[in-house]
Amino acid sequence: MSMSDYDEEVAVSFIRNYLPQDLKERFKEDDLYYFLDLLCEFYEQNDYFEEDDEEKEERELIDFIIRQSAEDEIGRFTQEEILLFLRAEAAYTDTLDIEE
């Protein structure tokens, strides 16, 4: 499979089902699409696909999503909330067996 197999609609449905109940209620569907867009924007801007320091990358990505969400007046989210979103998105990506 390739990245072209990544389906945002399926990803959002998967993520919504993966998240704990309190976040299912907190994150609107539009929030999840927005976060996916920010995820792509972050990697396009930072070219981290080859990064060795995954922990640093994750912290920077979380901070980026929190900062952009606040600036764009989407909402204020905690690091833990965004981390759970990222875990859910990674679980979806794992189901695709994407070639890098």
N, C-alpha and C positions, 0 to 999 in steps of 0.2 A: 504494500500500500504506500501511497505518497500523501503529502500534505493536502493534495486536492481531495482526498477522502474525508477530510475534516469537515464536518457539517455543523455549523454553529447552532442550528435549531436542535439537532440531536444532542449537541454538547450541553446546551442550556437545560434541556429536559433531564439529561443524565446528572448534571451538577445539582439541579434542584432536588432530585431524588436522593442524591448522595449526602447533601447537607443535613446537619441536625435540625430538628423541628423549629427551634427558635430562629435559626437563620433562614429557613424556608419562609417564615413569616416576615422576617426583617428585609430580605432581599427581594425586590420586585423583579419580574422577568426582565424588564428593561435594564435594571442594574447589572444583571448577569451578562447581557449582551454588551453593555458598556465596559464591564471589566474585561471581557474577552478582547474587545477592541484595544483597550489600554495595554493588555498583555502583548498583543502584536506590535503596537506602537513602541513599547519599551524595547522589545528585541530588535526591531528595525533601527531604532536610534542608537542602541548600545552594542549591537553585534555580539551578543553573549552566547551564541550557540556553541562556541569553542571554549568558553570560560571554564577554568579549572576550579575556581573557588565558588562552589554552588551555594554555600551558606551566605557569602557576601552578596552574590547575585540575588538570592531570594530576599534578603533584607532590603536591597536597593529597589527591587520590584515592588515589594509591599509598600515601601515609603512612596514610590512613584504613584501607585494606585491611590493611596490615601490622599496624597497631595493633589493629584489631578481631580479626584472626586470632590474634594472641598472647593478647589478653584472653579470647577464647572458647576458648582452648586447642586451636585447629584446627591450628596449626603456626606456625613462624617462617619467613618468606619474605623474600627480598631484594628490593630495589627493581627490579633487573633482571628477576627472575622475574615480578613483578607487572606490570611494563611489557610483557613479552612476552605475558602473558595479555591485557592491555588491547588490544594490537595485534591479537591474534587475534580478540577480541570485536568490535573495530571492523571488521575484515575481514568478519566474518559480517554485521554490521549493513549494511555497504556492499552486500552481495548482495541485500538486501531492498528497496532503493530507498524507504526510509521517508520519508514526508512529515512535515516538522516544523512 
